[in-house]
Amino acid sequence: MRCKSSSARPSAPLGSRILTNPDDLFKHNMWDHVQWTDEDKENARQKAEENSSVQLPLAEQGKFDTDACQYWDKFYDMHQDKFFKDRRWMVLEFPELLPPCSEGQNTNTCHSHQPADIPLQRRSRMGTEMGNHQHNNPIQGHRKTDTMYYQEAAQEQNEAAVKTSSFPGQNASFRIMEVGCGVGNSVFPIIKNIKEKDSFLYCCDFSPRAIQLVKDNPHYDDSVCHAFVHDICEELASFPFPPQSLDVILAVFVLSSIHPERLQGVVNRLSTNLKDGGIFLFRDYGRYDFSQLRFKKGQCLSENFYTRGDGTCVYFFTRGEVHDLFSKAGLEKIMNLEDRRLQVNRRKKIAMHRVWMQSKYRKPYPHSAS
């Protein structure tokens, strides 16, 4: 099971701040598990339909794809590291970012290998049932299946291949990569949690300016992290580590910036870097999020895909689209949620419907040949 944090705050999006009395609306900045009325849904649909009714001419759209790196480089040059806040909630949202529990480690800062999608009560029952079954059938209880042997052999072969090459993080037993890391708002909270835990973090962005800001940060530590410039849309671009050497890939508000027609290829290529059993963690904008409804006519590039005033782009996902994206890359669903919240500006007395997608997909172990 997941080792629980000592913090009383539950892991989002399973938050506990529920708005039950409308009079309490402006008492907090955020409310969890917001249920939309039919009127809310229809209003959102109409606003999105209206702001996408006038699209940019195709002749003008190409630059937002070909010059995307330049737009983001200008963004980071202007805002430096002041625009986004550090995501200190990251390991609460995604405990898979922490290395597996090992002897001598604090159980508040690690997790086990047991699947996260199995409810705690059911896991306990499964453990009891498996124990009883093994007691009644001692041979079956201790015999490895062909699949288990195959999985172990494949993992040993992969580890041997990794050891024969030289690359940053080579000696770590647990490896993470964040794609589209920006100036490190996820990087540094992760570094803080994996130091001295035989773990290593890779982080990349196609903006050289962003990567330089990461490296200039006083908390950057090349003994546990390697930041590098990389365009995940570039099919032939190589990574500074062998294929199938990552335990976790993290993509937070990055895939939405890529043209929808490129997304499947990007996820396919990234997934090849996961070990068997590795996890792809995803958080991004959901359909009809407040930020989608704020766009004006003429900023739409294609259905649910927009360009901002600074030239950066954003796509708004549905849960079904997310599932198709990862399942077509050969990954299995652990979790795929639509996280609906109500964000409140108490000073201006404004309430905004936020919609985010949060998903976890696993690379399956290969099945043994029959």
Secondary structure, DSSP 8 states (H G I E B T S, - for coil): -B---S-SS--TTS-------GGGGGGSSEESS----HHHHHHHHHHHHHHTSSB--HHHHHHHHHTHHHHHHHHHHHHTT-SS---TTHHHH-GGGS-B--TTS-GGG-B-SS-TTS-HHHHHHHHHHHHHHHHH-HHHHH---HHHHHHHHHHHHHHHHHHHS--TTTT-SEEEEEES-TTTTTHHHHHHHHTTTTEEEEEEES-HHHHHHHHHSTT--TTTEEEEE--TT-TT---SS-TT-EEEEEEES-GGGS-HHHHHHHHHHHHTTEEEEEEEEEEEEBTT-HHHHT--TT-EEETTEEE-TTS-EEE-B-HHHHHHHHHTTT-EEEEEEEEEEEEEETTTTEEEEEEEEEEEEE--------
